[in-house]
Amino acid sequence: MKTLLRAAAIAVASTALVAGGSTVATAAPGDTASISVPDTALNGFKGTTSKVIPVTLASNLRAVYATVTVNGVVVDNNAFVGQTGFTYQQAWGPGVVTLTDLRDRSRISGGGNPGREVAGASNAFTVRYGVDLSSQIRVTKRGKKLTFKVKAKYIDNRGKSVGIRKATIQVKKSGKWKTLKNVSLKKNGTRTYKTSSSKKRNYRLLIKTTSTYAGGNSTGTRKI
């Protein structure tokens, strides 16, 4: 299924901490970064374990290391973030994600040196599972009788197809897509729906976005 996936940076000041008379982990003057990341779907990734998520890195540095937090839980303390993006592991699953605790990768060396702190962070962005590209709607017509065969699934963090339980069959009228039927799907994400119409229309399948998976719609059928 061809989907149309629909998808500000927050600067955080870094200050010196003084403990026992010594200064710890101060940000270098001028070392700042803000990372803007769009909402993203892990779409169509059967058999793979990661996806590069694009970012806009506004910084005097070419790249940084960051701590990745998903739904308030740290999943990676040392993720590489470059000018074009960073690698998101599918096993981390969907949720609200932030990139914080930035470090200058050019100053990271052996001996446990974590790199000098960089002031800044990313916006909070949402990662969702992507719709399985095998999702589709098939429409047949005999006389006035219409039969719709719907399949709607998403790919979870194991790379497995999981059935979506709700979808919408749309019909095009007067140049606009309108709801024909909201259908409840079986556990495996399939359903057959029958109706009748004497008119020739275009039809498509719509999957609405939830907190778990990103929605989208199929291309319209030919007039039936």
N, C-alpha and C positions, 0 to 999 in steps of 0.2 A: 504494500500500500504506500502510495506516495503521500507523505504527510506534510502539512504546513505547520510547522512548529512555531508557536508564538512564545515567543518568549514574551556611580556617583561615589564617589569615593569619599571615605571618612578618614581624615587625618587625625592621628592620635599622637599627642606630644609624648616624647620620651624624656625622662628627667633622671638626674643622678640620684642614686640611693647611697646614703651614708650609714655605715654600720661599723661600730667600733673604731671610728676615726678614719676609716678607709673608704674610698669611692669605688663603687662597683658598677660595671656594665653601663657606662655612659654612651650616649649616641654621639658620634663624631659630628662636629659642626658642619652643617650643610648636607649631611647624609639623611635624605628624606625620600619617601616613596609613597605614592598612593596608587592603589590597584583597583581598577574598575572591571568588574566581571559580570557578564549577562547571565540571566537564568538559562539553564542548560538542560537538555535531555540526553540521557545515555541511550541513543537511538540505534536500534538494529545491530547490537553488538553481540551476536551469538558467537561463541567460541573465542572471544577476546576478553581481556581482563581490565582494560584501561581505556581512557579517552583523553586526548589533549583538549582542554577547555581554553578557548581564547581569552586573553586579558588585554587591557590597555594599561601598561606600566608607565606612569609618569614619575620619573626619578632621575637623579644625577648618576645613577648606577645602571649598568646594563642588565643586571639580574640580582635577585636576592634569594635567600632561603626564608621559608615561612613555616609557621605552625598552622596546620589545617584542622579546623574544628567543625564537626558535623552534628547538628542538634545538641550543641553544648558539650560534646565529647571529643577530645583530641584524638585524631586518627593518624597523624603524622607530625613529627616534630621538626622535620628537616626537608620539606618539599622545595624543589627547585622551581623558581618562578622567573621566566625570562620575558623578553619583549613580546613574544608571540603567544605565550600561554604556559600552562602547567599541566602535569599529568594527574588525572583523577582516577583513582582505582575503583572499579565497579563494585568491589566488595564493600566499600564504604557505604553504599546504599544511598537512598534519596534523603533530602533534608535541607535545612538552612545551613549554609556554609560560610565561614569567614577565614581569611588569611591574616594572621597576626604575628606578633613577636618576630618582626623582620630582622634579618642579619645580612651583613655585607659579605657575599660569598667570596669576593676577591681577597678578603683578609682571613679566610678560614684556612687553617693549616693543621698539621698533625699535632699529636700530644693533647688532644681533647679541646683545642681552642675552638669555641663555637662561632667565632666571627663577631665583629663589633656590631652593636645594635644600630638599627636604622629606624628613625621615627616614621610612623605611618602604619597603614593597614588597608584591607580591602573593604568594600561595601559588603553587606550581608546579601548573598545571592542564593537562589534555590536550584538544587539539582534534583531532577526527577528521572524515573525510569522512562525509557523511550518505547513508543509503540512498535510492536513487532511488524516488520515490513511485509509479512505475509497476511496481515489484516486486510480484509476486502469485503465488498458486497457484490453478489452476483444476482442479476435480475433476469427472469424469463417471463414471457407473456404468451398465453394461448387464448385467443379470442379476447375477452375482457379480463381474464383471470391473470393476476400478477403473482409471481412467487419470488420472494427475496430470501437469499441465503447469506447470512451475515457471519463473519468471523472477526473477532476483535481480541487481541492479546498484547501484552507488553513483555519486555525482557527484564527479568529481575537480576539481583546481584550475583546469582549463580550462572547467569547466561541462559536461563531456562525461560520458555514461554509460559506465561500465566494468563488465564482467561480473564477478560474484563467482563464485568457483570451488567453493565448498562451501556447502551449506545442509542443513536438516533438515526432513523432513516429520513432523509430529506428529499423533497421534490422541488423542482424549479418551476415557479409560477410567476408570470409577469416580470421575468428577469431577476427574481429574487429566490434564494433558497429558503424554504419553509418546512417546518416539521410535518412529516407524514405520520410517523409513529415512533414513540419512545419505547424501545424494546428491552425487556429483561433477558439476559443471556444465560445460558447454562454455565456450569462451573468451568467447562473447557472453552468458554468464550464464543459459542456458536448458537445460532437460532435460525429457524425458518419461519418466515411470516408471509401470510397470504392475504390478498385483498383483490379488488377488481376496479378497473377503470377503462373507460372507452377512449380516453384521450391519450395522445402520445406525449410523454414527458421525459425529462432527464431526472435521474436519481443519483444520490450519493450517500455515503456513510459518514456520520460525524461522531467523533469520540471527544468528549469534553475533558478538559484538563482537571486533574485532582491533585491533592498534595502528594500522591504517590507516583503518578505517571503523567506525562505530557500528552495532551490530546492532539487532534488534527482531523483532517477530512480527506476522503478519497477524491480522486478526480471524478467528475460527473460521468454517468453512462451516456451512451448515445440515446436518442429519443426512442422510447419503447411504447 
